[in-house]
Amino acid sequence: MSTAYINIGSNQGDRIGLIKQAVALIEHWAEAKAAVSRPVESEPWGFVSTSRFINVGLAINVDCTPEELLEALLRIERAICPASHRDSHGNYTDRSIDIDLIAVDSEIRDSDRLTLPHPAMHMREFVLRPMAELAPGWVHPRLGKTSAEMLQELLDRRD
């Protein structure tokens, strides 16, 4: 059994409703109850839009490989909204639902399909706030810092 950390975001439609739907589908697939963070509202990251995101983090126990979990998350994401998250030029776009696998325990993965921990997690407040709420003592296996420390460093750089 492993603990998976997942981030779910939405900036289109019934954002809270779509996030709740994603949480329910993930819990159903994993046959486990997830700990869910408080919602975080933020500007889009990596593209320009007038639509703000709402994100939540999940911590859930899973009994599968990270690759199997990723496939399940992608299926759930497509079931909720099959639209692409990128435009014809490969740039991010607005989306109804976005589900990212952030970490699985202290696993490290580097493949064409999956990088763990998520390579940009330490740069994204909308990932670190929920992660620090759910698992403040989780240590990034590459950076050697807790989620709470990474969040504080990110906030300090903004000041």
N, C-alpha and C positions, 0 to 999 in steps of 0.2 A: 504494500500500500504506500502510495506517495501523495504528497500534498502538491497540488497544482495551483498556480496563481495565474489568474485570467483577468484581462481587462476588457470591458464591454463599453462601447460608445455609440452614440447616435446624435446626428444633428439635423435630421429630417423627420417630419411626421410626428406621431405621438411618441416622443423620445423615451419617456418613462415607461410607457406601455410596451414598446418594442424591447427595451432592456429587460423588463420583467418577463416577457415572453422568452427571451434568450436564456435568462437565468433558469426558468422553469424547464426548458428543453435540456439544458446542460445537466441539471439535477436529475431529470428523468433518465438521461443517457447514462450518467455515472452511478445511478441508484444510490445517491448520497445527497445530503443537505449541504448547501454551501453557506459559508459565512460571507456576507455581502457588506461591503463598505457603504458609507454614506455617499450620495452622489456628489460629483465635482463638476462644476460648469466651467468651460474654458473656451478660448478662441481656437479655431482650427489650427492644427500643427502641420506645417509643410505645404500649405496652400492658402489662398485667400478666399474667404466666404463671409457673408453677413450672418450666416447661421452658426450659432454657438453649439458646442458639443456638451452633452451630459455623459459622464463616464462613471462607472462603478468598477470596483475590483472584487474578485471572488477568490476565496481560498476553499478548495474542495478536495476531498480525498478521492483518489482514483486508483484503480487496479488495472493499469495498462501501461504500455510504453508511451513516452512523449509523442512519438510519431503517430500512434493510434489515436491519441487524444487530439492531436492537431487535425487529423482527418475528420474526426467527429465534429470538432468545432467548425471546420470549414463547411461540412454538410449542414450543420445547424444554421450557420450564417446564410448560406445559399437558400435554405428552406424559408427563412424569414424574408430575405430580399435577394433575388438572384442578380441584381444589377452589379456591375463592376465597380470597384472602388477607385478605379483609375480611368482617365480619359484616353483618347486615342494616342496621345503623346507620352503616356505613362505617368502623368501627374495625378496626385490625389484629387478626389472630387468629394462633394457632399455625399453622405450615405445615411441610409436608414439604420443600419446596424453594422458594427465593426467589432469583431471578436478576435482578440490577440492572446496567444499563449505567451505569458511573460516569463515564467519559470516553473520548474518542477523540482522541488526540493533544491539540492545544490548541483543538479545535473548540468553538465556542459555538453552541448551538441553543436557541431559545425558541419552542416551538410547543405546541399543545394536546396533542400526542402525545409530545413529547420535549424535555427540558431538559438541556443539557450545558454544563458538567459537572453531575453530579447535584447538585441544589440543597441537599441536606442532608449531603453528604459530609464537610464540615469539622466537623460536629457529632457524627460517629459514629466512635468508636474502632475498632469492628469493620470499618470501611471503611479508615480511615487507617493502621492497623497493617499490613495486607497491602499497601496502596499504597506506604507508605514502605519496605517490604521490597523490593518489585518495582521501584519507580521513585522512589527518594528525591529525585531532582533534578527530577522532573516539576513544572512550574509551573502552578498554577491560573490560567487566563487571565483570570478576573475578580478574584481576590483578590491575585494577584501573589506568592503564597507557594508554596514547594515542599511536597510531601506530607509530608516530614520536618518542616518548620517547622510545618505545621498540626497534625501529631500532637503535637509538643512543646508547642505552645500549649494544646491540649486537655488534655494531661496536667498542665500547669502550673496550669490553672484548677481542676483537681480537688484539688490539694494545699492 
